[in-house]
Amino acid sequence: MPNVLASLAVKVGAYQRKYPEWREGQTWFNVLYEQHPEIADDIRGTILDPFYNDENLPRFFNFLTKQEF
């Protein structure tokens, strides 16, 4: 897992414990928004956005691995 995903994953784990009612995609998007709001805003509502659809997570992860942070 590239460093950006690893750094997000730490926070995702903490958020999943704190907000167990959130789906996985919601959690990943919220963490991305917290740490990189400009990127989250760019993908909001696209096929990369996992907030409403966990099936978008593979595309979301693929996109993030190609970004330079």
Backbone bond lengths (Angstrom), bond angles and torsions (degrees), N, CA, C in turn:
res aa  C-N    CA-C-N  psi(-1)  N-CA   C-N-CA  omega(-1)  CA-C   N-CA-C  phi
1 M - - - 1.451 - - 1.531 108.47 -
2 P 1.307 117.41 124.75 1.460 119.55 178.52 1.530 111.75 -59.06
3 N 1.315 115.63 159.12 1.457 120.84 -176.13 1.521 114.00 -55.69
4 V 1.339 118.26 -39.31 1.461 119.14 -178.33 1.523 110.14 -63.39
5 L 1.322 117.50 -42.38 1.463 119.59 178.03 1.522 110.83 -67.91
6 A 1.312 116.65 -37.75 1.461 120.05 178.58 1.522 110.80 -63.13
7 S 1.323 116.69 -42.05 1.466 118.82 -179.93 1.524 111.52 -68.16
8 L 1.329 116.96 -37.21 1.461 119.85 176.46 1.527 110.37 -69.08
9 A 1.340 117.22 -38.12 1.462 121.62 -176.45 1.521 112.62 -61.03
10 V 1.328 117.37 -34.52 1.466 120.59 178.34 1.525 109.53 -60.61
11 K 1.310 115.80 -47.09 1.464 120.65 -179.69 1.524 110.62 -69.78
12 V 1.328 117.18 -37.42 1.464 121.04 178.59 1.529 109.78 -59.03
13 G 1.317 116.93 -44.65 1.461 120.43 178.67 1.519 112.14 -58.67
14 A 1.320 115.47 -43.80 1.471 119.72 179.15 1.530 110.82 -65.38
15 Y 1.329 116.50 -41.33 1.460 119.81 -179.96 1.522 112.27 -68.47
16 Q 1.326 117.41 -34.61 1.464 119.56 178.26 1.522 111.11 -64.91
17 R 1.319 116.86 -33.50 1.464 120.10 175.81 1.533 110.69 -73.30
18 K 1.321 116.50 -38.89 1.473 120.70 -177.61 1.536 111.96 -75.87
19 Y 1.335 117.11 -35.19 1.469 122.29 -176.99 1.538 109.63 -125.55
20 P 1.318 117.83 70.01 1.469 119.84 -175.95 1.531 113.78 -63.98
21 E 1.309 117.06 -16.97 1.474 120.42 179.12 1.534 112.02 -76.93
22 W 1.324 117.85 -16.16 1.471 120.82 178.37 1.528 109.48 -75.73
23 R 1.311 115.65 137.64 1.465 120.35 171.05 1.533 109.25 -70.24
24 E 1.313 115.75 164.89 1.470 120.18 -178.45 1.527 111.64 -60.04
25 G 1.325 116.83 -44.21 1.464 120.03 -179.91 1.517 112.94 -63.21
26 Q 1.326 116.04 -39.14 1.469 119.84 176.74 1.522 110.12 -60.75
27 T 1.312 115.04 -44.19 1.463 119.69 -177.57 1.521 111.11 -63.55
28 W 1.332 116.93 -48.49 1.469 119.71 179.82 1.526 111.21 -60.24
29 F 1.336 117.14 -42.93 1.461 119.17 -179.09 1.524 110.69 -65.86
30 N 1.322 117.72 -42.92 1.460 120.27 -179.57 1.523 112.18 -63.17
31 V 1.320 116.66 -38.84 1.471 119.84 177.34 1.531 110.06 -67.29
32 L 1.314 117.25 -42.92 1.463 119.59 176.63 1.517 109.95 -59.38
33 Y 1.329 116.98 -44.86 1.464 120.43 -179.62 1.531 111.39 -61.27
34 E 1.317 115.98 -38.67 1.463 119.77 179.62 1.531 111.71 -66.12
35 Q 1.333 116.73 -40.37 1.462 120.32 -174.65 1.524 113.81 -92.97
36 H 1.341 116.80 -29.31 1.473 121.41 -177.58 1.533 109.13 -143.22
37 P 1.333 117.28 69.85 1.467 120.12 -174.04 1.524 114.04 -59.52
38 E 1.303 118.12 -31.03 1.464 120.28 -178.84 1.531 111.16 -67.18
39 I 1.321 116.97 -36.88 1.460 120.39 178.03 1.526 110.08 -72.64
40 A 1.325 116.65 -42.62 1.463 120.31 177.56 1.529 110.28 -58.94
41 D 1.320 117.13 -42.79 1.465 120.27 178.40 1.525 111.69 -63.54
42 D 1.325 117.17 -35.87 1.470 120.80 179.79 1.526 112.51 -66.61
43 I 1.329 117.94 -33.53 1.457 119.30 -177.05 1.530 113.31 -97.55
44 R 1.315 117.04 -8.39 1.468 120.99 -178.44 1.535 110.40 -54.35
45 G 1.327 115.68 128.46 1.453 120.85 176.33 1.524 114.98 79.25
46 T 1.320 117.77 5.59 1.469 121.28 178.66 1.533 109.25 -102.07
47 I 1.326 115.91 179.25 1.465 119.59 178.01 1.532 112.04 -70.30
48 L 1.309 117.28 -6.12 1.468 121.86 176.60 1.527 112.07 -89.08
49 D 1.314 117.00 -15.70 1.463 123.03 -173.00 1.532 110.31 -79.99
50 P 1.345 117.64 113.74 1.459 119.84 -179.45 1.527 114.37 -90.84
51 F 1.335 117.82 3.43 1.458 120.01 -173.13 1.526 112.23 -57.72
52 Y 1.325 117.62 -47.04 1.464 121.33 -179.11 1.519 113.65 -98.21
53 N 1.332 117.36 -9.94 1.450 120.03 -174.11 1.529 110.13 -144.45
54 D 1.323 116.05 105.18 1.464 120.70 179.86 1.522 112.56 -61.99
55 E 1.317 117.97 -21.24 1.461 120.58 178.73 1.526 112.10 -66.30
56 N 1.318 117.16 -14.15 1.470 121.16 176.72 1.530 112.47 -83.04
57 L 1.321 117.73 -5.65 1.469 119.82 -176.98 1.526 113.85 -58.18
58 P 1.330 120.88 -43.54 1.475 118.09 178.91 1.527 112.70 -58.98
59 R 1.331 118.03 -41.81 1.477 120.56 177.57 1.527 110.58 -66.64
60 F 1.321 116.46 -39.13 1.462 122.71 177.70 1.531 110.02 -59.58
61 F 1.344 116.82 -49.03 1.467 120.60 179.40 1.523 111.32 -63.89
62 N 1.310 116.83 -42.45 1.467 121.03 178.53 1.529 110.46 -60.42
63 F 1.314 117.22 -44.79 1.457 122.27 178.76 1.533 110.31 -59.87
64 L 1.333 116.19 -47.38 1.476 119.70 -176.92 1.525 111.97 -65.11
65 T 1.318 118.10 -32.96 1.465 119.52 -179.92 1.520 111.50 -67.89
66 K 1.335 116.62 -20.12 1.469 120.35 -179.07 1.520 113.03 -95.50
67 Q 1.328 117.34 -3.46 1.467 120.69 -178.55 1.516 111.49 -87.39
68 E 1.305 114.54 148.82 1.468 120.36 173.63 1.519 108.05 -102.77
69 F 1.306 116.27 120.30 1.471 121.61 -177.54 1.499 110.10 -107.78
